[in-house]
Amino acid sequence: MQKQLLSVLFLSFLTTCVFGQLNMSLRSQLQYDTDANDIWGYVAPDNSEYAIVGLRNGVSIVNVTDPDNATQVAFVPGDNSTWRDIKTYGEYAYVVTDQNTSDEGLSVIDLRNLPVSVDFFHWTPELEGLGQLRRCHNIYIDEFGYAYLAGCNINAGGMLFIDVFTTPGT
């Protein structure tokens, strides 16, 4: 009985491994000389598709419109970090970095000129009664354009709310 149970479990495991990749195939890939830590998708107004990849040393923006020919079209340098979190709203990408040595605050990447170029800046405001925003662990943006920053170096790690709808990119 025990032998039959082990045989059934082994066959179940083997079936999962063999058929686990149904309907998926590798079309192209990029090699980075550093570790990657997050990825987010973006579709431009012209329907071009991009992968926004968090790397240890910044953010890579990859055109994946032709899935057989993924191409990096922009790179935004950043402080070395093992953690970046990326979200988009409108034609902007918002990136937070969680590293004790980081002073990037909320990085804002303007995607309107893709695939030719991107502009970016690091928003590090001095918030009254809280201090200067230098780093955060996580970002979420809802459908109304409110960004929620969590695990920041200020507000005892509690939530910060940023309106990115009214004044996108600022």
C-alpha positions, 0 to 999 in steps of 0.5 A: 500500500505504501509503495503504491502511494509513493508511486502515485505521489511520484507520478503526480510530481512528474506530471506537474513538472512536465506539464507545468509550462503549458502555453509558455515559451521563452521568446527572448531575454536580456542579460544583466551584469547585476541582480534584478529585484522587481519588474512591472509592465507599462503600455504606452499610448501608442500600444508599445509594451515595456518591462520596467526592471528594478536592478541593484544599480538602477532601473532598466526600461525594456521594449517588449513590443516585439517579444522575440527582440526585447531591447533595453531602451533606457536606464535610470541609475540609482543607489545600490540596493537589493530592493526596488518596488515599481508602479506606474500611473499615467505616463510615469513610473514611480520607484522606491528603494529600501536601502539604509544608504539610499537617499532617492526618496520616490524616483519619478520616471517620465515615460512620455518620450519612450522609446527615445529617452526618459527623464527622471528625478528623485523626489526627497521632500522635507515633510513638516513634522516628519523629516526628509523622505529618503527611502521606502520599502513599498509603493502601491497606486490605486485607480484614482491616482493615490500612491501609498508609500509604506515602510519609509524612513519617516512616519515610523514606517507608517503609510504616506499618501501621495496624489499622483493624479492631480499633478503627475510626475511631481 
